[in-house]
Amino acid sequence: MQLADSILQSLILFLPLAITLLAVLVFLWLAHTFLIKRHAAEGNEKLFSNQLIMLGLTLTGLLAVILALPVSDSSRNQIIGLVGLVISGVFAFSSSTIFANLLAGIMMRITKPFRTGDFIRVGDHFGRVVDRGLLDTEIQTEARDLVALPNTFMITNPVSVARTSGTIVSTTLSLGYDVHHSSVEKLLIQATEKCGLTDGFVHIAELGDFSVVYKVSGKLEEVKSLISSKSRLNREVLDVLHDNQIEIMSPNFVSARPVTPEAKMIPPKQRIQKETNENDIEDVAFDKAEAAEKQEKQKANIGERIKGLEEKIVLEQDKDKKHSLKEKLDRLKQQSASLSAKESE
C-alpha cells in the first residue's frame, strides 16, 4: 500500500514535467512544420528568418521544461544558470569574426541594400552580385573573377548600387580654349543620343591652365549593358568631335614633323562595321551573376505559383481536381528543390 502511494506521489510530482515536455514537443513539431518543412523548397536563404524564429522557440521550450522540473528553486536557478553559461560559452569561444559577419548578414537581410544581379561598388571592388551568403557576399567583376567580400566589410563601407530603373553613364575629356563651349556641348549631347543614352547633359568640370575639362553624361535605361555603354559613349564622343573637325589633343602637343598651323591631327574617317550584339562583354564577364539573377527570379515565380496552388487545393471540393492540383504542386516543389540544389553547388 505504501509502495503504491509512493509511486502515485512520484507520478503526480512528475506529471507537470511530462505535460510540459509533451506540449513543448508538439509545439516545436508544429512550428517546424509551418516554418521550415512547408517552405523547404524556397532554399536556405529564404528560410534564414524562419530558422532564427525556430531557434528562439526551441530555447523558449527548453526554458519551459526547466521551469517544470520537480526540483527546488535553488536547483532550478542553478540549472538555468548552467544553460545560460553553456550558451554564452558557445558565443565566447566562437570566432569573433564569424559572429560579426553573421550579425552583418542578418542586418543586410533586414535592410536589403541590394539584390542578386545588381551592379554594386564597395571600396575598390565593382561587379554584379552573385550570392548573398550568411558570412560573405560574392560578386563577379568585369574580369569574370568571383570575389567574396565579408559581410562586415559590406556594412562598414559605403555600397553604391546601380538602380534597375536606370543609371548615369559619363565620361570626361579636355579640349582647348579655342573651341567655344556651346559648340562642344551640342556635339557631346549628340554623342549620348547616338550611343542610346537619354536625358544627356554636359558639365564644365574644370577650367585648366591650358584646356577645359568637360563631363558628358546620359541616362542608361538597360543597366545590364553598363560596361559596354561606357565604351560606346567614348567611341561616339571621338567620332562626333572628329567628324566636326574638333581636335582632341593636348595644347602642349609637340611633333617632330613639320606641319602647317591649319593642319589638324584627326584620323581619317573609316567605315566601321558595328557588332550585332553589343552586350557580348556583359554576357561573358557576368555570366554567373546573370545566371544567379535568373535563377532567383525563377525561384520567386515558382514560390508564388506554389502558394497559389496551395490556396486552390484548400478551396477545391472536387477530389479529382484536388488530386490534379496536388500533382502540379509536387512538380513545382521538385523544380524549386532542384534549383536550390544547383544554387548550393
DOLUM-747274 format. One record per residue (C-alpha): residue number from 1; chain; x, y, z negated. Coordinates in nm, 2 decimals. Example, Ala and Ser with C-alpha at 12.3 -4.5 7.8 and 13.67 -1.06 7.14 Angstrom:
<rs>
 num chaine     c1     c2     c3
   1      A   1.23  -0.45  -0.78
   2      A   1.37  -0.11  -0.71
</rs>
This chain:
<rs>
 num chaine     c1     c2     c3
   1      A   0.00   0.00   0.00
   2      A   0.28   0.24  -0.09
   3      A   0.46   0.14   0.23
   4      A   0.16   0.23   0.44
   5      A   0.12   0.56   0.26
   6      A   0.49   0.65   0.33
   7      A   0.45   0.56   0.69
   8      A   0.14   0.77   0.72
   9      A   0.31   1.06   0.55
  10      A   0.60   1.03   0.79
  11      A   0.37   1.03   1.08
  12      A   0.19   1.34   0.95
  13      A   0.53   1.50   0.89
  14      A   0.65   1.44   1.25
  15      A   0.31   1.50   1.41
  16      A   0.36   1.88   1.48
  17      A   0.71   1.80   1.63
  18      A   0.56   1.53   1.86
  19      A   0.27   1.76   1.97
  20      A   0.51   2.05   2.03
  21      A   0.75   1.83   2.22
  22      A   0.48   1.68   2.44
  23      A   0.33   2.03   2.51
  24      A   0.68   2.17   2.60
  25      A   0.75   1.88   2.83
  26      A   0.41   1.91   3.01
  27      A   0.45   2.29   3.03
  28      A   0.81   2.26   3.18
  29      A   0.69   1.99   3.42
  30      A   0.41   2.22   3.54
  31      A   0.64   2.52   3.56
  32      A   0.89   2.32   3.76
  33      A   0.62   2.20   4.00
  34      A   0.48   2.55   4.07
  35      A   0.81   2.75   4.06
  36      A   1.06   2.50   4.21
  37      A   0.91   2.20   4.37
  38      A   0.64   2.38   4.57
  39      A   0.90   2.63   4.71
  40      A   1.18   2.38   4.76
  41      A   1.17   2.43   5.14
  42      A   1.25   2.80   5.10
  43      A   1.61   2.74   5.01
  44      A   1.83   2.83   4.71
  45      A   1.85   3.20   4.79
  46      A   1.47   3.24   4.78
  47      A   1.45   3.01   4.47
  48      A   1.70   3.21   4.27
  49      A   1.45   3.42   4.08
  50      A   1.23   3.12   4.01
  51      A   1.53   2.93   3.88
  52      A   1.61   3.21   3.64
  53      A   1.25   3.21   3.51
  54      A   1.27   2.83   3.47
  55      A   1.59   2.87   3.27
  56      A   1.42   3.12   3.04
  57      A   1.12   2.89   2.99
  58      A   1.35   2.60   2.91
  59      A   1.53   2.80   2.64
  60      A   1.20   2.91   2.50
  61      A   1.07   2.55   2.49
  62      A   1.39   2.44   2.31
  63      A   1.34   2.71   2.05
  64      A   0.97   2.60   2.00
  65      A   1.09   2.24   1.94
  66      A   1.35   2.35   1.69
  67      A   1.09   2.56   1.50
  68      A   0.86   2.24   1.49
  69      A   1.13   2.03   1.33
  70      A   1.03   1.89   0.98
  71      A   1.33   2.04   0.81
  72      A   1.38   2.32   0.56
  73      A   1.40   2.68   0.67
  74      A   1.78   2.70   0.59
  75      A   1.84   2.39   0.81
  76      A   1.62   2.52   1.09
  77      A   1.82   2.85   1.08
  78      A   2.15   2.66   1.10
  79      A   2.03   2.46   1.40
  80      A   1.91   2.78   1.57
  81      A   2.25   2.94   1.49
  82      A   2.43   2.64   1.63
  83      A   2.23   2.65   1.96
  84      A   2.30   3.02   1.99
  85      A   2.67   2.96   1.92
  86      A   2.68   2.70   2.20
  87      A   2.51   2.93   2.45
  88      A   2.73   3.22   2.36
  89      A   3.04   3.00   2.38
  90      A   2.94   2.89   2.73
  91      A   2.94   3.26   2.84
  92      A   3.25   3.34   2.64
  93      A   3.46   3.06   2.78
  94      A   3.33   3.11   3.13
  95      A   3.54   3.33   3.37
  96      A   3.45   3.69   3.32
  97      A   3.49   3.75   3.69
  98      A   3.24   3.47   3.78
  99      A   2.99   3.61   3.53
 100      A   3.04   3.96   3.65
 101      A   2.99   3.85   4.02
 102      A   2.68   3.66   3.92
 103      A   2.53   3.96   3.75
 104      A   2.62   4.17   4.05
 105      A   2.45   3.92   4.28
 106      A   2.13   3.94   4.06
 107      A   2.14   4.32   4.08
 108      A   2.17   4.32   4.46
 109      A   1.87   4.08   4.48
 110      A   1.67   4.33   4.28
 111      A   1.78   4.65   4.47
 112      A   1.81   4.48   4.82
 113      A   2.05   4.73   4.97
 114      A   2.08   4.53   5.30
 115      A   1.96   4.21   5.47
 116      A   2.12   3.93   5.67
 117      A   2.22   4.06   6.01
 118      A   2.27   4.42   5.91
 119      A   2.58   4.62   6.00
 120      A   2.74   4.74   5.68
 121      A   3.06   4.92   5.59
 122      A   3.22   4.87   5.25
 123      A   3.55   5.03   5.19
 124      A   3.78   4.94   5.48
 125      A   3.55   4.64   5.58
 126      A   3.29   4.67   5.86
 127      A   3.08   4.40   6.01
 128      A   2.74   4.22   6.01
 129      A   2.61   4.03   5.71
 130      A   2.61   3.66   5.75
 131      A   2.52   3.53   5.40
 132      A   2.43   3.68   5.06
 133      A   2.56   3.43   4.80
 134      A   2.53   3.43   4.43
 135      A   2.90   3.52   4.38
 136      A   3.00   3.69   4.71
 137      A   2.87   3.84   5.03
 138      A   3.00   3.71   5.37
 139      A   3.03   3.95   5.67
 140      A   3.16   3.89   6.02
 141      A   3.39   4.15   6.15
 142      A   3.45   4.29   6.51
 143      A   3.74   4.04   6.54
 144      A   3.49   3.75   6.48
 145      A   3.65   3.68   6.14
 146      A   3.45   3.59   5.84
 147      A   3.53   3.80   5.52
 148      A   3.39   3.70   5.18
 149      A   3.35   4.01   4.96
 150      A   3.30   3.96   4.58
 151      A   2.96   4.10   4.47
 152      A   3.14   4.32   4.21
 153      A   3.32   4.48   4.50
 154      A   2.99   4.54   4.67
 155      A   2.83   4.72   4.37
 156      A   3.14   4.92   4.28
 157      A   3.19   5.07   4.63
 158      A   2.95   5.27   4.85
 159      A   2.78   5.05   5.10
 160      A   2.68   5.21   5.44
 161      A   2.40   5.02   5.62
 162      A   2.31   5.09   5.98
 163      A   1.93   5.13   5.99
 164      A   1.74   4.89   6.21
 165      A   1.53   5.18   6.34
 166      A   1.84   5.34   6.49
 167      A   2.18   5.48   6.41
 168      A   2.40   5.76   6.53
 169      A   2.69   5.68   6.76
 170      A   2.95   5.95   6.81
 171      A   3.30   6.03   6.94
 172      A   3.54   6.32   6.92
 173      A   3.77   6.49   7.18
 174      A   3.96   6.81   7.21
 175      A   3.96   7.04   7.51
 176      A   4.14   7.36   7.59
 177      A   4.01   7.71   7.52
 178      A   4.00   7.78   7.90
 179      A   3.67   7.58   7.93
 180      A   3.36   7.75   7.79
 181      A   3.18   7.56   7.51
 182      A   2.84   7.59   7.67
 183      A   2.95   7.40   7.98
 184      A   3.12   7.13   7.77
 185      A   2.81   7.08   7.55
 186      A   2.58   7.03   7.85
 187      A   2.81   6.77   8.01
 188      A   2.86   6.59   7.68
 189      A   2.48   6.56   7.63
 190      A   2.46   6.42   7.99
 191      A   2.72   6.16   7.88
 192      A   2.50   6.05   7.59
 193      A   2.20   6.01   7.82
 194      A   2.39   5.81   8.07
 195      A   2.50   5.55   7.81
 196      A   2.15   5.51   7.68
 197      A   2.16   5.72   7.37
 198      A   1.87   5.95   7.28
 199      A   1.85   6.29   7.10
 200      A   2.21   6.38   7.19
 201      A   2.38   6.67   7.02
 202      A   2.72   6.83   7.01
 203      A   2.91   6.98   6.72
 204      A   3.22   7.21   6.75
 205      A   3.41   7.03   6.48
 206      A   3.73   7.23   6.47
 207      A   3.90   7.54   6.62
 208      A   4.26   7.43   6.65
 209      A   4.56   7.64   6.75
 210      A   4.57   7.50   7.10
 211      A   4.23   7.33   7.15
 212      A   3.87   7.30   7.05
 213      A   3.75   6.97   6.89
 214      A   3.41   6.86   7.00
 215      A   3.20   6.58   6.84
 216      A   2.92   6.44   7.06
 217      A   2.66   6.21   6.90
 218      A   2.34   6.04   7.00
 219      A   2.08   5.80   6.85
 220      A   2.12   5.43   6.93
 221      A   1.78   5.25   6.92
 222      A   1.92   4.90   6.96
 223      A   2.16   4.86   6.66
 224      A   2.29   4.52   6.77
 225      A   2.48   4.69   7.06
 226      A   2.66   4.92   6.82
 227      A   3.02   4.82   6.92
 228      A   2.97   4.83   7.30
 229      A   2.77   5.15   7.27
 230      A   3.07   5.33   7.13
 231      A   3.28   5.21   7.42
 232      A   3.02   5.31   7.67
 233      A   2.99   5.66   7.52
 234      A   3.37   5.71   7.55
 235      A   3.36   5.59   7.91
 236      A   3.07   5.82   8.01
 237      A   3.24   6.12   7.85
 238      A   3.55   6.05   8.06
 239      A   3.35   6.01   8.38
 240      A   3.13   6.32   8.33
 241      A   3.41   6.56   8.24
 242      A   3.64   6.44   8.52
 243      A   3.36   6.45   8.77
 244      A   3.31   6.81   8.68
 245      A   3.68   6.89   8.71
 246      A   3.74   6.94   8.34
 247      A   4.08   6.83   8.23
 248      A   4.11   6.62   7.91
 249      A   4.47   6.68   7.82
 250      A   4.67   6.84   7.55
 251      A   4.77   7.20   7.62
 252      A   5.13   7.10   7.53
 253      A   5.15   6.85   7.81
 254      A   5.48   6.87   7.99
 255      A   5.56   6.68   8.31
 256      A   5.88   6.65   8.49
 257      A   5.70   6.65   8.82
 258      A   5.67   6.99   9.00
 259      A   5.30   7.08   9.02
 260      A   5.12   7.39   9.11
 261      A   4.91   7.58   8.84
 262      A   4.59   7.48   9.03
 263      A   4.67   7.11   9.01
 264      A   4.46   6.91   8.77
 265      A   4.56   6.58   8.61
 266      A   4.23   6.40   8.68
 267      A   4.24   6.04   8.81
 268      A   4.06   5.98   9.14
 269      A   3.70   5.86   9.11
 270      A   3.67   5.48   9.16
 271      A   3.37   5.26   9.22
 272      A   3.32   5.06   8.90
 273      A   3.10   4.76   8.90
 274      A   2.91   4.75   8.58
 275      A   2.87   4.43   8.40
 276      A   2.52   4.28   8.40
 277      A   2.53   4.21   8.02
 278      A   2.69   4.49   7.82
 279      A   2.62   4.32   7.49
 280      A   2.86   4.03   7.55
 281      A   3.11   4.17   7.30
 282      A   2.84   4.16   7.03
 283      A   2.74   3.81   7.13
 284      A   3.10   3.69   7.09
 285      A   3.21   3.89   6.79
 286      A   2.89   3.85   6.57
 287      A   2.77   3.51   6.68
 288      A   2.74   3.37   6.33
 289      A   2.58   3.68   6.19
 290      A   2.33   3.67   6.48
 291      A   2.25   3.31   6.41
 292      A   2.21   3.37   6.04
 293      A   1.97   3.66   6.11
 294      A   1.76   3.45   6.35
 295      A   1.76   3.16   6.10
 296      A   1.64   3.38   5.82
 297      A   1.36   3.52   6.03
 298      A   1.26   3.17   6.14
 299      A   1.25   3.06   5.78
 300      A   1.04   3.36   5.68
 301      A   0.80   3.28   5.96
 302      A   0.77   2.91   5.86
 303      A   0.72   3.02   5.50
 304      A   0.42   3.24   5.60
 305      A   0.28   2.96   5.81
 306      A   0.32   2.71   5.51
 307      A   0.13   2.95   5.28
 308      A  -0.15   2.99   5.54
 309      A  -0.19   2.62   5.58
 310      A  -0.19   2.56   5.20
 311      A  -0.48   2.81   5.17
 312      A  -0.67   2.64   5.46
 313      A  -0.62   2.30   5.30
 314      A  -0.77   2.42   4.97
 315      A  -1.08   2.57   5.15
 316      A  -1.13   2.29   5.41
 317      A  -1.41   2.04   5.33
 318      A  -1.38   1.80   5.62
 319      A  -1.15   1.51   5.54
 320      A  -1.02   1.46   5.90
 321      A  -0.93   1.83   5.94
 322      A  -0.78   1.84   5.60
 323      A  -0.56   1.54   5.68
 324      A  -0.45   1.70   6.01
 325      A  -0.36   2.02   5.82
 326      A  -0.16   1.83   5.57
 327      A   0.04   1.66   5.85
 328      A   0.12   2.00   6.00
 329      A   0.22   2.13   5.66
 330      A   0.46   1.83   5.62
 331      A   0.62   1.90   5.95
 332      A   0.67   2.27   5.87
 333      A   0.82   2.18   5.53
 334      A   1.06   1.94   5.71
 335      A   1.16   2.22   5.95
 336      A   1.22   2.45   5.67
 337      A   1.42   2.19   5.48
 338      A   1.64   2.13   5.79
 339      A   1.70   2.50   5.82
 340      A   1.80   2.52   5.46
 341      A   2.04   2.22   5.51
 342      A   2.20   2.40   5.81
 343      A   2.23   2.72   5.61
 344      A   2.42   2.53   5.33
 345      A   2.67   2.37   5.57
</rs>
